[in-house]
Amino acid sequence: MRALAERLADRFRVVGFDCRGHGRSGTPPLDPDEAGRVASMAWGAFADDALAVVDRLGLHGAAAFGHSCGGALLLLAEQRRPGTFSGIYAYEAVVAPPEARSRGQGLDPAAGARRRRAVFASRADARENYASKPPLSSLRDDVLADYVEGGFADEPDGTVRLRCAPETEAATFSMAAHNDAWEHLGEVACPTTFACGGVDSGFGLERMTDLAGRVQHGRLDQHAGLGHLGPLERPDEVADAVSRSLRQP
């Protein structure tokens, strides 16, 4: 997200954080219950982490941007503590009604995450691999380079390993259905923009239109030609939309 953050930096003080188990943040014990749920990776726990960052850095009343799970955790945080944010821009927030969650439609790519390759010979090898096939082949070149640079840790044998291990990513995906963000959308009072790409990902125009109609002050923002990874595909375009939206009264 460096490219998006740099685009916003002349208009905002930009602060980002790694969710638990991602980037340089620590990973809690991944102990599934009998149903396969990993409570330590609950999205409500991600919301608690966001609130902890707000408290630690004195960011009360800040504007907030979130993508996918990031959009959902911002909504959960605002529901838990109304007034935390002055506005939210959520790009394809993964928030769904109970019936969709029970069917698992678009909510559980955990099996694919478990099969993800964790170790590469080098960052160059990883970048070449990702650039050759979806979904990461759609990323802008410099964004993919940043993803590979920051998303891998160096191993003693010279190889590189994903900082977010496949089992951690799978646990994150498996917990997508186990939150109540949808049920409390009406409690979100800050201006909230729900954005999406023009390529339907299951969290596209129809779903974002529904979400925008359920919060108290919702807006819709669609970006033709972008997919679920839109902020990583055209970060300048999305950053400009974020700025316009969050600066509106």
DRENDO-1510 file (C-alpha; in Angstrom, 1 decimal, always signed):
<recs>
REC; n; res; u; v; w
REC; 1; MET; +0.0; +0.0; +0.0 .
REC; 2; ARG; +3.0; +2.3; -0.1 .
REC; 3; ALA; +2.0; +3.8; -3.5 .
REC; 4; LEU; -1.5; +4.6; -2.2 .
REC; 5; ALA; -0.1; +6.0; +1.0 .
REC; 6; GLU; +2.4; +8.3; -0.8 .
REC; 7; ARG; -0.4; +9.6; -3.0 .
REC; 8; LEU; -2.4; +10.6; +0.1 .
REC; 9; ALA; +0.6; +11.9; +2.1 .
REC; 10; ASP; +0.3; +15.5; +0.9 .
REC; 11; ARG; -3.3; +15.7; +2.0 .
REC; 12; PHE; -3.3; +13.5; +5.2 .
REC; 13; ARG; -1.1; +12.2; +7.9 .
REC; 14; VAL; -1.0; +8.6; +6.8 .
REC; 15; VAL; -0.8; +5.8; +9.4 .
REC; 16; GLY; -1.0; +2.1; +8.6 .
REC; 17; PHE; -0.6; -1.0; +10.6 .
REC; 18; ASP; -0.2; -4.8; +10.0 .
REC; 19; CYS; -3.1; -6.9; +11.3 .
REC; 20; ARG; -2.1; -9.7; +13.6 .
REC; 21; GLY; -0.5; -12.5; +11.7 .
REC; 22; HIS; +0.3; -10.2; +8.8 .
REC; 23; GLY; +3.4; -8.3; +7.8 .
REC; 24; ARG; +5.6; -7.7; +10.8 .
REC; 25; SER; +2.9; -8.2; +13.4 .
REC; 26; GLY; +3.1; -11.3; +15.6 .
REC; 27; THR; +0.9; -14.3; +15.0 .
REC; 28; PRO; -1.2; -15.6; +17.9 .
REC; 29; PRO; -1.6; -19.3; +18.5 .
REC; 30; LEU; -3.8; -20.8; +15.7 .
REC; 31; ASP; -5.8; -23.3; +17.7 .
REC; 32; PRO; -9.1; -24.3; +15.9 .
REC; 33; ASP; -12.1; -25.4; +17.8 .
REC; 34; GLU; -14.2; -28.4; +16.8 .
REC; 35; ALA; -15.9; -26.5; +14.0 .
REC; 36; GLY; -12.5; -25.3; +12.6 .
REC; 37; ARG; -12.9; -21.7; +13.8 .
REC; 38; VAL; -9.7; -20.0; +14.9 .
REC; 39; ALA; -10.9; -17.5; +17.6 .
REC; 40; SER; -7.5; -15.7; +17.7 .
REC; 41; MET; -8.0; -14.6; +14.1 .
REC; 42; ALA; -11.5; -13.4; +14.5 .
REC; 43; TRP; -12.3; -10.3; +12.5 .
REC; 44; GLY; -13.6; -8.7; +15.7 .
REC; 45; ALA; -10.1; -9.2; +17.1 .
REC; 46; PHE; -8.8; -7.3; +14.1 .
REC; 47; ALA; -11.2; -4.5; +15.0 .
REC; 48; ASP; -9.9; -4.5; +18.6 .
REC; 49; ASP; -6.3; -4.2; +17.1 .
REC; 50; ALA; -7.4; -1.2; +15.1 .
REC; 51; LEU; -8.9; +0.5; +18.2 .
REC; 52; ALA; -5.7; -0.2; +20.1 .
REC; 53; VAL; -3.7; +1.6; +17.3 .
REC; 54; VAL; -6.2; +4.5; +17.5 .
REC; 55; ASP; -5.8; +4.8; +21.3 .
REC; 56; ARG; -2.0; +4.4; +21.3 .
REC; 57; LEU; -1.4; +7.0; +18.6 .
REC; 58; GLY; -4.2; +9.4; +19.6 .
REC; 59; LEU; -6.1; +9.0; +16.3 .
REC; 60; HIS; -9.6; +9.5; +17.5 .
REC; 61; GLY; -11.7; +11.2; +14.9 .
REC; 62; ALA; -9.4; +10.2; +12.1 .
REC; 63; ALA; -10.6; +9.3; +8.6 .
REC; 64; ALA; -10.1; +5.7; +7.7 .
REC; 65; PHE; -9.4; +3.6; +4.6 .
REC; 66; GLY; -9.8; -0.2; +4.4 .
REC; 67; HIS; -9.7; -2.8; +1.7 .
REC; 68; SER; -11.5; -6.1; +1.8 .
REC; 69; CYS; -11.1; -7.5; +5.3 .
REC; 70; GLY; -9.7; -4.0; +6.2 .
REC; 71; GLY; -13.0; -2.4; +5.3 .
REC; 72; ALA; -14.9; -4.9; +7.4 .
REC; 73; LEU; -12.7; -4.4; +10.4 .
REC; 74; LEU; -13.1; -0.6; +10.3 .
REC; 75; LEU; -16.9; -1.1; +10.3 .
REC; 76; LEU; -16.6; -3.4; +13.2 .
REC; 77; ALA; -14.4; -1.0; +15.1 .
REC; 78; GLU; -16.9; +1.9; +14.5 .
REC; 79; GLN; -19.8; -0.3; +15.6 .
REC; 80; ARG; -18.0; -1.2; +18.8 .
REC; 81; ARG; -17.0; +2.4; +19.5 .
REC; 82; PRO; -19.2; +4.9; +17.7 .
REC; 83; GLY; -17.4; +8.1; +16.8 .
REC; 84; THR; -14.0; +6.6; +16.4 .
REC; 85; PHE; -13.7; +7.7; +12.8 .
REC; 86; SER; -14.8; +10.9; +11.1 .
REC; 87; GLY; -15.3; +8.9; +7.9 .
REC; 88; ILE; -14.6; +5.6; +6.3 .
REC; 89; TYR; -13.7; +4.6; +2.7 .
REC; 90; ALA; -14.2; +0.8; +2.3 .
REC; 91; TYR; -13.1; -0.8; -0.9 .
REC; 92; GLU; -15.1; -4.0; -1.4 .
REC; 93; ALA; -15.5; -4.6; +2.3 .
REC; 94; VAL; -16.1; -8.3; +3.0 .
REC; 95; VAL; -19.4; -7.9; +4.8 .
REC; 96; ALA; -22.3; -10.2; +3.9 .
REC; 97; PRO; -25.8; -11.0; +5.2 .
REC; 98; PRO; -26.3; -14.1; +7.4 .
REC; 99; GLU; -27.8; -16.2; +4.6 .
REC; 100; ALA; -24.7; -15.6; +2.4 .
REC; 101; ARG; -22.4; -16.4; +5.3 .
REC; 102; SER; -24.1; -19.6; +6.0 .
REC; 103; ARG; -23.7; -20.7; +2.3 .
REC; 104; GLY; -20.1; -19.6; +2.4 .
REC; 105; GLN; -20.5; -17.8; -0.9 .
REC; 106; GLY; -17.3; -15.8; -1.6 .
REC; 107; LEU; -16.3; -16.1; +2.0 .
REC; 108; ASP; -14.0; -19.0; +2.4 .
REC; 109; PRO; -11.0; -19.3; +0.1 .
REC; 110; ALA; -9.2; -20.9; +3.0 .
REC; 111; ALA; -8.5; -24.1; +1.1 .
REC; 112; GLY; -6.6; -22.2; -1.6 .
REC; 113; ALA; -4.7; -20.3; +1.0 .
REC; 114; ARG; -3.4; -23.5; +2.6 .
REC; 115; ARG; -2.0; -24.6; -0.8 .
REC; 116; ARG; -0.2; -21.3; -1.2 .
REC; 117; ARG; +3.6; -21.6; -1.8 .
REC; 118; ALA; +5.3; -20.2; +1.3 .
REC; 119; VAL; +9.0; -20.4; +0.3 .
REC; 120; PHE; +10.9; -19.1; -2.8 .
REC; 121; ALA; +14.5; -19.2; -3.8 .
REC; 122; SER; +14.6; -15.4; -3.8 .
REC; 123; ARG; +12.4; -12.3; -4.0 .
REC; 124; ALA; +13.0; -12.1; -7.7 .
REC; 125; ASP; +11.8; -15.7; -8.1 .
REC; 126; ALA; +8.6; -14.9; -6.1 .
REC; 127; ARG; +8.0; -11.7; -8.1 .
REC; 128; GLU; +8.3; -13.6; -11.4 .
REC; 129; ASN; +5.9; -16.3; -10.2 .
REC; 130; TYR; +3.3; -13.8; -9.0 .
REC; 131; ALA; +3.5; -11.7; -12.1 .
REC; 132; SER; +2.8; -14.7; -14.3 .
REC; 133; LYS; -0.7; -15.6; -13.1 .
REC; 134; PRO; -3.8; -14.2; -11.3 .
REC; 135; PRO; -4.6; -12.7; -9.0 .
REC; 136; LEU; -1.4; -10.8; -8.3 .
REC; 137; SER; -0.6; -10.4; -12.0 .
REC; 138; SER; -3.1; -7.6; -12.1 .
REC; 139; LEU; -1.0; -5.5; -9.6 .
REC; 140; ARG; +0.9; -2.4; -10.8 .
REC; 141; ASP; +4.6; -3.3; -11.2 .
REC; 142; ASP; +5.8; -1.2; -8.4 .
REC; 143; VAL; +3.1; -2.4; -6.0 .
REC; 144; LEU; +4.0; -6.0; -6.8 .
REC; 145; ALA; +7.6; -5.2; -6.1 .
REC; 146; ASP; +6.7; -3.7; -2.7 .
REC; 147; TYR; +4.5; -6.7; -1.9 .
REC; 148; VAL; +7.3; -9.0; -2.5 .
REC; 149; GLU; +9.9; -6.9; -0.7 .
REC; 150; GLY; +7.8; -6.4; +2.5 .
REC; 151; GLY; +5.8; -9.6; +2.4 .
REC; 152; PHE; +8.8; -12.0; +2.7 .
REC; 153; ALA; +11.3; -12.6; +5.4 .
REC; 154; ASP; +14.9; -13.8; +4.7 .
REC; 155; GLU; +15.7; -17.4; +5.8 .
REC; 156; PRO; +19.2; -18.5; +7.0 .
REC; 157; ASP; +19.6; -20.7; +3.9 .
REC; 158; GLY; +19.1; -17.7; +1.5 .
REC; 159; THR; +15.5; -18.5; +0.6 .
REC; 160; VAL; +12.6; -16.2; +1.4 .
REC; 161; ARG; +9.4; -17.1; +3.3 .
REC; 162; LEU; +6.0; -15.4; +3.4 .
REC; 163; ARG; +5.6; -13.4; +6.5 .
REC; 164; CYS; +1.9; -14.3; +6.5 .
REC; 165; ALA; +2.0; -18.1; +6.6 .
REC; 166; PRO; -0.5; -20.0; +4.5 .
REC; 167; GLU; -2.1; -21.4; +7.7 .
REC; 168; THR; -2.5; -17.9; +9.1 .
REC; 169; GLU; -4.1; -16.6; +5.9 .
REC; 170; ALA; -6.4; -19.7; +5.8 .
REC; 171; ALA; -7.4; -19.0; +9.4 .
REC; 172; THR; -8.2; -15.4; +8.5 .
REC; 173; PHE; -10.4; -16.5; +5.6 .
REC; 174; SER; -12.1; -19.1; +7.6 .
REC; 175; MET; -13.2; -16.5; +10.2 .
REC; 176; ALA; -14.8; -14.2; +7.6 .
REC; 177; ALA; -18.3; -15.5; +8.1 .
REC; 178; HIS; -18.1; -15.3; +11.9 .
REC; 179; ASN; -18.7; -11.7; +12.7 .
REC; 180; ASP; -21.9; -9.5; +13.0 .
REC; 181; ALA; -20.8; -6.4; +11.0 .
REC; 182; TRP; -23.9; -6.8; +8.7 .
REC; 183; GLU; -26.3; -6.9; +11.6 .
REC; 184; HIS; -25.1; -3.6; +13.0 .
REC; 185; LEU; -24.6; -1.6; +9.9 .
REC; 186; GLY; -27.4; +0.8; +10.9 .
REC; 187; GLU; -25.2; +1.9; +13.9 .
REC; 188; VAL; -22.5; +3.3; +11.6 .
REC; 189; ALA; -23.2; +7.0; +11.7 .
REC; 190; CYS; -20.0; +8.5; +10.2 .
REC; 191; PRO; -20.0; +9.2; +6.4 .
REC; 192; THR; -19.0; +5.9; +4.8 .
REC; 193; THR; -18.2; +5.3; +1.2 .
REC; 194; PHE; -18.4; +1.8; -0.2 .
REC; 195; ALA; -16.3; +1.4; -3.3 .
REC; 196; CYS; -16.0; -1.4; -5.8 .
REC; 197; GLY; -14.4; -2.2; -9.1 .
REC; 198; GLY; -16.3; -2.9; -12.3 .
REC; 199; VAL; -15.4; -6.6; -12.3 .
REC; 200; ASP; -17.8; -8.4; -10.0 .
REC; 201; SER; -15.9; -10.3; -7.3 .
REC; 202; GLY; -19.0; -11.2; -5.2 .
REC; 203; PHE; -18.4; -7.9; -3.3 .
REC; 204; GLY; -19.0; -5.7; -6.2 .
REC; 205; LEU; -21.7; -3.1; -7.2 .
REC; 206; GLU; -24.7; -5.0; -5.9 .
REC; 207; ARG; -23.3; -5.8; -2.5 .
REC; 208; MET; -21.7; -2.4; -2.0 .
REC; 209; THR; -25.0; -0.7; -3.0 .
REC; 210; ASP; -26.7; -2.7; -0.4 .
REC; 211; LEU; -24.2; -1.8; +2.2 .
REC; 212; ALA; -24.3; +1.9; +1.4 .
REC; 213; GLY; -28.1; +1.8; +1.9 .
REC; 214; ARG; -27.8; +0.2; +5.4 .
REC; 215; VAL; -25.4; +2.7; +7.1 .
REC; 216; GLN; -26.7; +6.1; +8.2 .
REC; 217; HIS; -24.7; +8.2; +5.7 .
REC; 218; GLY; -23.6; +5.9; +2.9 .
REC; 219; ARG; -22.2; +6.6; -0.5 .
REC; 220; LEU; -21.2; +4.4; -3.5 .
REC; 221; ASP; -18.1; +4.8; -5.6 .
REC; 222; GLN; -17.4; +2.4; -8.5 .
REC; 223; HIS; -14.2; +2.1; -10.5 .
REC; 224; ALA; -14.7; +0.6; -13.9 .
REC; 225; GLY; -12.1; -1.9; -15.0 .
REC; 226; LEU; -10.8; -2.7; -11.5 .
REC; 227; GLY; -11.3; -5.9; -9.6 .
REC; 228; HIS; -11.2; -6.8; -6.0 .
REC; 229; LEU; -7.5; -5.8; -5.8 .
REC; 230; GLY; -8.3; -2.4; -7.2 .
REC; 231; PRO; -6.3; -0.3; -4.7 .
REC; 232; LEU; -3.2; -2.4; -5.7 .
REC; 233; GLU; -4.0; -2.2; -9.4 .
REC; 234; ARG; -4.5; +1.6; -9.8 .
REC; 235; PRO; -3.4; +3.0; -6.4 .
REC; 236; ASP; -3.3; +6.6; -7.7 .
REC; 237; GLU; -6.9; +6.5; -8.9 .
REC; 238; VAL; -8.2; +4.9; -5.7 .
REC; 239; ALA; -6.1; +7.3; -3.5 .
REC; 240; ASP; -7.6; +10.3; -5.3 .
REC; 241; ALA; -11.1; +8.9; -4.8 .
REC; 242; VAL; -10.3; +8.3; -1.1 .
REC; 243; SER; -9.2; +11.9; -0.7 .
REC; 244; ARG; -12.3; +13.3; -2.4 .
REC; 245; SER; -14.6; +11.2; -0.3 .
REC; 246; LEU; -13.0; +11.7; +3.1 .
REC; 247; ARG; -12.6; +15.5; +2.6 .
REC; 248; GLN; -16.3; +15.9; +1.8 .
REC; 249; PRO; -18.4; +17.5; +4.6 .
</recs>
